[in-house]
Amino acid sequence: YIIMPFTMLVYMVKDFGVQDEREIGRLTGYLGGVTHLGALLSSYLWGLLSDRVGRKPVILLGNFCGGCAILLFGLSKSYSMAMAAR
């Protein structure tokens, strides 16, 4: 679920029209790293929400949001859309 997109990131960046190999590597790294940055920045908020409304609703909401984000990521037509979805 999480590892599979990392193997395809290079090909996605190439499909977005990037030609330079160094640029492909740099943009692929950013695209892979932004996922962990988002998790770092949002984990505290997910914890606070879980304390207020309970664990089960937050897990369900998180799974739904994660599924939507993966779907948007897979359907992205540009690098910026892929970054926003990650």
C-alpha positions in Angstrom: 0.0 0.0 0.0 2.7 2.5 0.9 5.8 0.9 -0.8 4.2 0.3 -4.2 3.9 4.0 -5.3 7.6 4.5 -4.5 8.7 2.1 -7.2 6.6 4.0 -9.7 7.5 7.5 -8.8 10.4 7.7 -11.3 8.1 6.7 -14.2 5.4 9.1 -13.1 7.8 12.0 -13.0 9.0 11.0 -16.5 5.4 10.9 -17.7 4.9 14.5 -16.4 7.4 15.6 -19.1 10.7 15.9 -17.1 13.6 14.9 -19.2 16.8 15.7 -17.2 17.9 12.7 -15.1 19.1 14.8 -12.2 15.8 16.7 -12.2 13.9 13.4 -12.3 15.8 12.2 -9.2 15.3 15.4 -7.3 11.5 15.6 -8.0 11.1 11.9 -7.3 12.8 12.4 -3.9 10.5 15.4 -3.1 7.4 13.4 -4.1 8.5 10.5 -1.9 9.4 12.7 1.1 6.3 14.8 1.1 4.3 11.8 2.3 6.3 11.6 5.5 6.3 15.3 6.0 2.5 15.3 5.8 2.3 12.5 8.3 4.6 14.4 10.6 2.6 17.6 10.4 -0.9 15.9 10.7 -0.3 13.2 13.3 -0.8 15.5 16.3 -4.1 16.8 14.8 -5.3 13.2 14.2 -4.4 12.4 17.8 -6.4 15.4 19.2 -9.3 14.5 17.0 -9.1 10.9 18.2 -9.2 12.1 21.9 -12.3 14.2 21.2 -14.5 11.9 19.0 -13.0 8.5 19.6 -10.7 6.1 18.0 -13.0 4.3 15.6 -14.4 7.3 13.8 -10.9 8.7 13.3 -9.6 5.4 11.9 -12.5 5.2 9.5 -12.1 8.9 8.4 -8.3 8.4 8.1 -8.8 5.3 5.9 -11.3 7.1 3.7 -9.1 10.1 3.3 -6.0 7.9 2.6 -7.9 6.0 0.0 -9.1 9.2 -1.7 -5.6 10.6 -1.7 -4.1 7.4 -3.3 -6.8 7.6 -5.9 -6.1 11.2 -6.7 -2.4 10.4 -6.7 -2.9 7.6 -9.2 -5.0 9.8 -11.5 -2.8 12.9 -11.3 -1.9 14.5 -14.6 0.7 16.9 -13.3 3.5 17.0 -10.8 1.8 19.6 -8.6 -1.4 17.5 -8.5 0.7 14.5 -7.5 2.4 16.5 -4.7 -1.0 17.8 -3.4 -2.4 14.2 -3.4 0.6 12.8 -1.5 
